[in-house]
Amino acid sequence: MTASTFGYFDDANKEYVVTTPFTPLPWINYLGNDGFFGLISNTSGGYSFYRDAKFRRITRYRYNNVPMDSGGRYFYINDNGTVWNPGGRPVRTELDHYECRHGMGYSKFIGRKNDIEVEQTTFIPLKDWCEVHRVTVTNQSAAKKSVKLFSSLEWCLWNAEDDGANFQRNFSTGEVELEGSAIYHKTEYRERRNHYSFFSVNAPLAGYDTDRQHFVGVYNDYSCPKAVMDGACTNSEAHGWSPVAAHQLDVELAAGESKTFVFVMGYVEVEPENKWQAPGVINKQPAKALIARYDTAEKASAALKTLTDYWDELLSRFTVKSDDERLDRALNIWNQYQNMVTFNMSRSASYFESGIGRGMGFRDSNQDTIGFAHMIPSAVRERIIDLAATQQSDGSAYHQYQPLTKKGNADIGGNFNDDPMWLVLAVANYVKESGDVSFLKHIVPFEDTPEVPSTIYDHLKASFYHVVNNLGPHKLPLIGRADWNDCLNLNCFSTEPNESYQTTQRGDSDVAESLMIAGQFVLYGNEFIAIAKLLGFEADAVDAQPHVDAMVSAVKEHGWDGEWFLRAYDSQSQPIGSSNNNEGKIFIESQGFCTMAGIGFDDGKAKQALDSVEKHLACEYGVMLQQPAFSEYNPLYGEITSYPPGYKENAGIFCHNNPWIVVAEAMLGRADKALSYYTRITPAFIEHLTERHKTEPYVYSQMISGRDAYIQGEAKNSWLTGTAAWNYYAATQYILGIRPDYNGLQIDPCLDASLGDINITRQFRDAVYHIEIKQGGGTGKGIASMTIDGVDVDGDVIDYQKFNGEHEIKVVLN
């Protein structure tokens, strides 16, 4: 079965068109990018929040429920007793026509039944804290029609964790106000809150409901809400229990007539001294001003046009035209779009992350910037400042922080020893992209020494020396609680089922070592040295170099197993990822990072390591994390051995690390292998696997089940994954070879012949480069010649100081 069973790409409109509400899993989109966000599925399920999915949840959603995808912003039609939704669910009435078009920051639903068509377009406008639903009802028959249109959403009582747990309080706190056609959610407003939500429509109401039991019915569900089935709302007013917002519009349509209604669901904050407009009556002026900006179909359409124009401009900053439309689709549209979403969300809120348990990850957010810095570098600058502010003066960092407070999550803490060096990657990539060298001198105090005016450079230096000061018996970096692989818990030893592996540490942590961090330290340690030289801090560069050199030596002496790099040493100083192990003989992470760091290029170890990846870890669906899979639980290894074979970290295809192998292969000049690994997990190239894959065919997933799994090739945890930024980075900077550097743009492709000649438009700082790369009939690696505006230039770098306008670059490969 092909992807056409469920939908298709509409590249001209930058949309994925879903053609059935019965996709293998809910296929979602993300709305918003300036503080107000929404998740919306192909049946209009999902929820919205302001900045923080835990502390400012606005609408309620039920995870892991039956039926799947329970809760959303639903619109119902009651056509003389025939009840249906334009999104195809939750009402189970079969539609005469259904489609959902997920676009850039909006989703459109078109449903048709018995000559009534409803088009629902949902989006979050730029710069406003609201969600707009433009709903057009059309009578396609030759006779007059009278139908009833109902809206429906369910308020969450702000704190999503408390909302799902503290019922003895919450069932008594729900409060609403009504004025005109707007329903205001003001739960806890009279106490410690100065924010409220609202749901409005630009038409007179025939009825409304704000109490869930009255609208849905005590023993009904959203597939058959009582008010909709009865054809009339009850005008209920919530006092406690579960407040909702539902409008009823009675719509009269002549033959062929259309009517458009604009529903606005928004969030408002007011100054504490201006909370009330009368005793007990909330200050509605900001809400009314917000509603007024979208109170006609024309205003809503204009806002949608502004949004789509914004995305057109944003995506134009890097465009590629190759002989493979799948590559173009991935890099020009969907990968960049997912990069924006992961930048905004980190790993906090998806259909697999509840938004409650995790904030913004230090490790995750630093990596997410490398796929986004070319789009909005100023936002990356701000994010790096937020991340640096959670770092300690010894170089360690909180593993997560909450986006609302920007404070580190003390419940999680730190001691994930790969965290510090990711900051070096993010800062280096940002400075290369933006040219903003002055940022390195920007003051951001460490979290534990707020009185000390530390610079961003001081943070990088602290990151570097955190590794230097935390080495184990083999002079390799200590792993701490975990390195990038959160489930390799070498200092945990948990036998209690209610413990968290990642927040439980027992015994000394001065033995277990990580080869992945060793490679990371060499790679980004060299970047730190380059930054020190860039700033003229030659003494720092001289002092740092021996530490990097010593790490290379330690990797070669203690980290090589004969055919590949070891993964780690455990708490007993025994090797992991060795041919001497019964299971888990070879891991992907150390092969990727040690090779990306350049270790083993001089003596053949890098090539041998990647050959071992191909031999032992590569399969049809991607590169598995390790082999053989663990078949028994090992408390010395922790959570990695708790998963069934083939899933997640236990020999699953953890897509985030596959691009490291792509980069490494490109560095070796093996263009065919680099492209092969890239295409095995890139959605545009695996449409034919959609029924098996199950997650959205337009975005990356975190994990694909591996060779040992009961069902191979099944994906999970879509959208919020570092795979997005890393695979974009690998494809653009190493396969296409368009790589920012401090002095300009380096052109260093590693192109497989199947991609043909390549044309790229790349905005870089204030320059625009039109780059034509022609195959030379050789390996696809290395430049035979390069011209800028018809003039031959030496080397492979476009010097920004000389070429900072609009220029034509022609490159011929070897």
N, C-alpha and C positions, 0 to 999 in steps of 0.2 A: 504494500500500500504506500503511495507516495504522499508527499506533503499536500498535494492538491486535494486530498480527501478533507483536509481541515482549512486550507487557505492558501494564499500566495502573496508574493512580494509585489507591491506597486511602487517601483523605484521612482517613477516620475513624480509621484506625490509624497515620497518618503513615508510610505505607509506599509504596514502589513495588514492584509485583509483576511479576517477570519470568517469562514463561510458556514460554520456550524457552531451552535452553542455547546456542543458535546465534544469538546476537545479532550485529549487524554488527561490533562490537568488544567486548572484555570490558567489562562494565558493573559498576563497582566501588562499594564502600562503604568508609568509614573507621571504625575502631573506636578507642576510647580518647580521653581528653582530659586526662590528668594525668601525662604523662611516658612512659607505655607505650602504644604505638600499633600498629595493624595496618591493612593494606590487604587487602580481601577482594573477590574478583570474584564474579560470579553463578554460577560453577562452583567456588567455594571456593579459587580460586587466590590468589596474593598472598604477603605476607610481613609479619613483625613486627619491631619494633625498640624499643629503650629510648632515648628522647630524641633520639638522633642516628642517622639512617639510614645514615650512613657509618661511624661509629666504634663503634656498638653495634647492628649488625645481628644479629638472632637467627636468622632462618631465611633460607634461600637462595632466590633467585628469578632467573630468566633472562630478561632483556630481549631484545627484537628476535629472538625465537627462533621456530623452527618445530617443532611447532605453536605458535600464539600462546598466551600465558598459561601458561607452563611453570613449574610449581612452586607449592606451596600446602600447605594442611592438608587432607589427603584422608582420607576414610573409605570403605572398600571393604566390600561384601557379597559373600561367596561362598556362593551358595545352591545347593549340590550341583552346582557347576560353572558356574552362571550368575553371572558377576561383573559388578558395576555400582557406581556411586557415586550417592549421593543428590543430588549437585550436577550430575549429568549428564555429567561428564567428570572425569578424563582417560580413563577407560574409555569406549569408544564404543558400549557396549550401549544400545540405544534403550529408554527407560523407558516404562512404561504411563502414568505421570503425573510431571510435573516442575513445580516452581515455586520461585522464589527471592524472598524478601521482604526487601528492603533497608529497614531502619527506622532510627530515630534511635539510632545507636551499636550496632546489632546487625544480623545477617543470619540469616535462617532459610531452610533448604533442605528441601524435602519431595520425596522421590523414592519411586516405587512400582514394583515389578516382581514379577510372579508371586505376588501376594497378600502380599508383604512390603513394609511401608512404613517408611521411615527419615526421621525428622525431626531435622535437625541445626540447633541454634541456637547461634550463635557470637557472643560479646560480650566486651568488656573491662570488668570491673566498675569502679565509681567507686573511686578511691583505692588500687587494688591493681595491682601490676605483673605482671599475668598475663592470659592469654586463656582463657576458659572455653568449652568445647564440650559442650553438653548434647545427647546423642544418644539418641533413643528409637526402639527397634525394635519394630514391631507385626506380629503374625501376623494377617492379615485373612482367612485361610482357615478352613475348618471342620475342619482336621486339624492335628495336631502338626507343628511345623517345627523343624529344626535348621539353623542358619546360622552362618557364621563372619564375625565383624566385625573388620576390620583398621583401625588408624590409621596415619598416615604423615606425617612431616614431615622436612625435611632441614636440619641445622644449618648456618648460615653461621659462618665462623671469625672472627667479631666485626667485623673491619674489612672492609667490603664491597668496597672497592677492592683491597685486598691479597688478599682471598679469591678474586677473579677473575683474579689476575695472578701471584702468587708460589707457583706450584705446587711448585717444588722444595723449598720449606720446608713448605708446608701439607699436602702428602701424607704428611708424617711427624709432624705435631703433633696430630692429632685424638685426643681422649681422652674416655672416658665412664666413668660408674659406674652400677651398677644396685643398687637396693634395693627389695624388694617389687614394686609395680607402677609404680614411677617410674624413668625413665631420666634420668640427669644428664649434661649436656654441660659438661665441665670443661677444654676445650682451653686451653692456656697458663696454667691457673690456678696451677700450682705455680711459675710464674715471676713475672711482673709484674702479674698480674690478681688482683683480689679479688672477681670476679663469676662466676656460672655460670648456666646455664639448666636447666630440667627439663621433662619431659613425663610426666604421670601419668594414671592412670585409677583409679576407685574400685571396682575389681573384680579378682579373681585372674586372672592371665594364663595362657593356654594356650601362649603363646610370645611371643617378642619378637625384634627385630633392631635392631642399632645400627650395622651396617656396610652401606653402600649396595649394594655389589656382591652381597652375600648376599641382601638384600631385593629389589632390582630385577632383578639379573642384569646381567652385564657388558655385554651387547648388547641388553638390553630397555630400555623406558622406563616411565614411570608409567602409561601406558595398559594395560600388561600386566606388572606387577611379578611376578617369578618366585615369590616366597613366597605372594602372594595367589592366583596361578593354580594353584600346587601345593596350596594349602589349608593351608599350615603354615609358620610362621616357622622360622628355623634357629637361633635363640638365639645369633646372632653378637655379638661384642664388638669394637668399633672400636679399632684401634691405628693411627693415621694414616689415610690415604686420606680418605674422605668420610663422616663420622659422620652417622647418621640416628637417628630414633626411631620405632619401629613396634611397636604392641601387637597381639596376637592374642587375641580373646575368642571362645570357643565358646558360642553362645547357643541355649538350648533354650526354645521357646515353645509353650505349649498353644494350642489354637484360640482366637483372639480376645485372646490375652495380649500385653501390652506390657512391655518392660523398658527402663529408662532408665539410661544410664551418663554419668558426668561426667568428661571429660578436661580437664586443666588444664596449659597450657604457660606457664611463668613465668620470671621473671628475679629474681635475688637478688644483693645486694651485702652483703658482710660486712666487719667491721673487720679490718684486716690482722693484728692480734694474735689474731683468733679465726677464722682461715681453716680450721683443721683440727680435726676431732673425734678423730682418731687419726692416726698417721703415714701420710701418703699418702691419707687419707680426708677428703673435704671436709666442712665443717660443714653438715650438712643440716637443722639445727633451724629456721632461718628458712623454708626451703622446705616443711618438714613443717607448720609453722604456717599457711603460705599455702594449702597443699593442703587442710588441715583446714577452712578457711573455706568450701570448695566441694565437700566430699566426699559430699554427698547431693544428690539431685534437688531436694529441698525448699530446700536452701541456695542452690543455683544459681538456682532460680526466684525466690527472694526477692531475690537480687542483681540479677536482670534486672528485677524489678519496681521496685527502687530506682532503677535506671538510667532506665527509661521514665518514672517519676514525675519524676525530675530534669529530663528533657527537656521534659515537659509544663509544668513550672513555668517553665523557661527561656524557652520559646517563648511563654508567656502574657504576657510583658512588653511585647510589641507584637503586637496582633492587629487585623485589618481584616476588615470584612464589606462587600462591594460587590455590584453587580449582575453582576460577572464572576467566576465561581469560579476562573478561571485566575489572576487577580490575587491572590485570597485564598490560593490554594495556594502560589503563588510566595513571597509575603511572610510568610505565617504559618508555613510549614514549610520548604521546601527551600532558599530563599535564606538564611534564618537559619542553617540547618544547615550549608550550605556556608561561610558566614562563619566559623563555629567552626573548620571544617577548615582553611581558608586561614590563619586566625589561628595555629593550631597548627603548620602545616607550612610556611608561607610558600610557596616554590616548590621545596622540597627533595625531596619523595618522592611520586611519583604513578606512573601507568602510562606517563607520558611523561618524567618526571624520575627518574633512577635513584637519587637520594638520595646520590650520590657527589660530583658536580661542584659542587653549590651548597649553601650553608648557608642561613641566614636573611638575606634581603636587607634592606638599610637602607631603600631606596625602597619595596620591596614590603611589608615588615612595618609601616611607618608607615601606609601606605594601608589595609592590612587592618584596622587598628583602627577605622576609621570605620564599618564594618559590624557591629562586635562590642561597642563600648563600652557600648551599652544593655543588653547581656546580662550581662557580668561585668566591670564597670569596674575592679575590683581587679586582674584579670589584665592589662588594658590598661595600668594604671599600672606594673606590674612590667615589661612588655614595653618601654615607653618608657624606663624606667631602663636596661635592657639595651642599647637602641639608642643612647641618649645616651652611654653609657660607651665606645662605639667612635668617638665624634666627636673630632676634633682641635680644639685651641684656636683655630685660624683658621676654624673652621666647617665644614671638610671632614670627610669620614667614610669609614671603611671601607665598601666597597660591600656586603660580606657579613660575617657572623660565624657561627661554628660553635655550635650550641645546647648542645653538651656542655660546651665550655670557655668559651663566651661571649666569646671573643677574636676580633678581626677577622681576616679571611682575608688574610694578607699576599700570597699568590699572586695575588689579584685586585687588592688595593690600593684606591685611591679615584680621585678626579678625575672622577667622574660628577657633573656640576655641577648637576643637578636634585636630588641627594640632600638637601642641607641643608634646603631649604625644606619638604620633606615632614614634617620633624619639627615644624614650626610647625603644619601641619594636624593632626597626631595629637594634639599637646598641647592645642591649642585645642578640638578636638572632645571630648577627654576631660574637660577642665575644664568645658565647657558641659554635658556630660552628667551629670557627677558633682557639680558644685558645689565640687569640691576645689581651691579657689584656693590653699590652702597648698602644694599640690604644686609650684607655680611656684617656691617657695623651697627645695625639697628639694635636698640636696647630692648631686651626681653629678660627680665630677672628670672632666675631659677625659682622653682616653687618653694624650696626650703630656705632660700636667701633673698627674700623680696627687697631687702634694703641695698643689695649689691647691683650696680648697673651693668649687668652682663650683656654682651653682644651675641648676635647669632653665631658669629665665629667662635665665641667662647663655648657655646653649646656644642658645636661640632668638635671642638678640642676635647670637651668633657666626654662626648660620645666615644671618641677614639681611645682615650685613656681609660674609659670604663672597661674596655676589652683588655687593654694592656695590664690593668690592675686586677683582672679576674681570670687568670690562667691556671690550668690544672697541671697534673704531674708530667704530662707530655708537652707542656708549654703550648697547649691548644686552649681555645676559649672555653670557660665553664659554661654549661648550658643553662644553669639556673632552674627555674620551674619548667621551662621549655624554650626551644628556639622557634623558628618559623612554624615547625610542626607542633601545634599545641598538644597533640596527643602522644608525643614521645616524652613521657614524664619520668625521667630517670632519678628523681629525688622524691618520689611520692610513696610507693610501696603500699598502696591502699588495699585493704581487705574488707573495708566497710562499705556496703552498697549505697549508703546515703551521703557519702562524701563526694565532693567535687575533686577530680584529679588536679585541676589547674589551680586550685586555691589551697591544696593540701601539700605541705612539704615536711618531710621527716628526715632527720639525720643531717649529716654534713653535706654541704653542696660544693665542696672544694675538690671533687674527684671527677664527676661526670662531665665529659667534654664533648663539644660539637664541632665536627668537620664542616658543617654548613656555615656556622658562624666564622670559622677560620677562613673559608673562601670569601665570605662577605667582608670580613675585615681587610683582607688583601685588596679586594676590588674597590671598596669605598675608602679604605685607608689611603690608597694611592690618590683618590679623589680629594681627600682632605689635604694631602701634601700639595696637590696642584692648587688648591684654594689658598693655602698658606703662601705659596709663591706668588699667586695672583695679587695678594694683599701686601707683598713685600716682607712677609714674616719668614725670612730665610732661615733663621735659627730654629723656628718651630718645624720647618720642613726637614732640616738636617737632623733634628732630634727624633722626628717621627720615622724617618726612613729605615733605621735599623730594626724597629719593631715590625715593620711590614716584611722586611727581608727575613727576619727570624721566623715569622709565621710561615712564610713559603718553605723555609727549611724544615720546620716542624711538620708541615703537611707532607712533604716528601719523605721524611724519615719515619713518621709515626702514623701517617694517614693514608698510605698506599697499601693496597691489599694484594697487589700482583697484577690484577687486570682492571681494577677500578679503585676509586677513593672510598675509604671507610666512611660510615655515617657518623659514628660517635664512639665514645667510651662510656660504659655505664658506671654506676656507683661503686662497682667492684673493680673498676679499671679494666673491664673486659671489653673487647671490641664488638661493635654492632655494625651490621652491614659488611660482614666478612664472609669469605668463602668457607671459613671454619664454623660459621653458625649453621644450625640445622634449618632455621627459617629466618627470613629477613636477611638474606645474604648480600643483597645489593639494593641501595636506595637511590632515588632520583636526585634528591636535593644537593648532595655533595658533588655529584657528577656535574650538575649544572653550575653550581656556584664556584667550585674550584676551577672549572674550565673557563667560565666567564671572567674569572680573576686572572687568567693567563697562566695559571700554574700547569706545568706539564707540556707547554708548547715547545720547550727547548729539548725535551728528551722523549717525546712521543707519548707521554702519559695521557695527555688531553685526548688525543685521537683514540687511544686504547680505551679510555673511560667511556667515550661516546659510542664506540663500537660495542662495548658491553651493554650500554643502554639499549641499543638496537637489538642485540641478541637476547637479552633477558627481560626487558621492561616494555618494549614497544608491542602494541597489539592494534587491531583494526580501529579501535575507538579512541586511541590515544596512548600515552606513556603512563604505565602504572607506577604508583609511588614506591613500591618495593616488591620483591619476589625472593623466595616463595612467601605466600601469605602466612600469617600466624594462625595456627589452628587451636592453640591453647592460650589461656590467660596467663600472663607473666607479670607479677607485681613489680618486678625490677624495670619493666618497660612502660607500664602504666596503660593509659587509655587506648593506645594504638592496638593492643592485643585484645581489647574488649569488643571490637567490631567483628561481625562475621566476615570470613574471607571474601575479598573482592569489593568490600564496601568502605567508603570514606578512607581513612588513613591506613586501613589494613588492606593494602594492595588494590585499593580503588584507583581510578584515574582522577587524581586531584588536579584539576585543570590549571590551577594557579601556577604550578611549577612546570608545566609543559613548555611555556615560552622560554624558560631558562635554557632548555635544550635547543630550542629554535635559535636563540642568540648564540649559543655555544657552537652550533653547527655552522652558522653564518660566519662566525669568527674563524673557523677552520676552513671556510671557503667551499663547503659542501652544500651547494645551492639546492640540489634535489632533495636532500634529507631535511634541510631547514624548511622548505616549502611543504614537504610531506607531513612533517609533524605539525606544522601550523594548520594545515587543512583538516587534519583528523578531528580537531575539536572546534573548529570555527563554524558557527551555525549556518552561514550561507553555503558552505560546502557539504553539509550533511542533511539537507532537506529530505533526502530519500530515507533517512533513518528516523523521521519524526515519530512514527507510531511506536517505535521501540524507545526512542529518546524521551518522549513525553513532555518535557518542558518546552518553553517557548522557542520556536525555530528562528528567532531573530536576535537572541541574546545568549551570552555564555552562561553556563551553569558552573557551580563550584565543583561538582563531582559527577563522574560517570562510572558506573559499576564496571569492575575489571574482569579479567579472564576467569577468576575463581568464583565469581558471583553466581548465584542461582539464576538471575536474569542479567546477562551481560549487556552492556551498552545503554543502560537506563540511567538517565540524568536526574539529579536532585539539586536543590538549593540554587535556583536560577536567580539572575540579576545581580545580587550583591556579592561579587567575587572579585578578588584581585586579578583574576584571569583577564578581565576586560582591559585594564590599564596595561598589564604586562604583554598581552598578545598584540595590542596596538603598538606598544613600544617596540616589540620584537619585529613586527611586520614593517613598520614605517622606518625605524632607525637601523635595522640590521638586514632585512630582506630588501627593502627599497633603498636602505642606506642613507636616508636623509636625516642626518644626526646633528643636532645643535651642539656647538662648542662655545667656549668663552669668547673666541675671536671671530666666530662666524658660523657658517653652516657647512658641515663636512658632507661630502658625497661619496659614499662607500658601499655600493650595492653588492648584494649576493643573490643574483637573479637567475632563477631557473628559466631555461629557454621557453618553456610552455607559456610563460607570461608575456612573451613577445616584447616589443619596444614599449616603453612606459613614458607617459606624459603626466607630470605632476605640477600643480600650482601650490606653492607653499608661502604663506605669509610668515615672515620671520622678523620680529620686532617691528620696525617701520618699513620694512622692505617687502616686496612681492617678487618671488622668483618663479619663472616659468621654466621648468626643467624637463628636458627631453633626454631619456636614457635609451641608447640604442645597443642592442645585443651585438657582441663582436664575434660570435661563433665559437667562443672559448668556454671557460668554466663559469662565466657570469660573475666572477669575483675579480676586482681590481680594475682600475681605470687606465685605458690606453691613451685617451686624450680628453681634455675639457676646454670648452670655449665659453667666454662670457661676452655676450653681445658681439659674437663673431671673432673675438680676439683670443688666441691661445693663452692659457694660464698654466703655470706649473702647480703641481700638487693636486690635492682633492678638497681644498677648503675655499669657500666663497668668503673672502675677507669682508666683513660687514663694514668696516671703516671706509673701504673703497667702493663698495657696491651696496648702498643702503636705500636705493630707490626701487624702480621696477626694472627687472633685467631678464634676458633670455640666456639660459644656460643649456649647452648641448654637451652630453657626455657619451663617449663610446667606451664600452667595456672591452676587456681583454678577450 
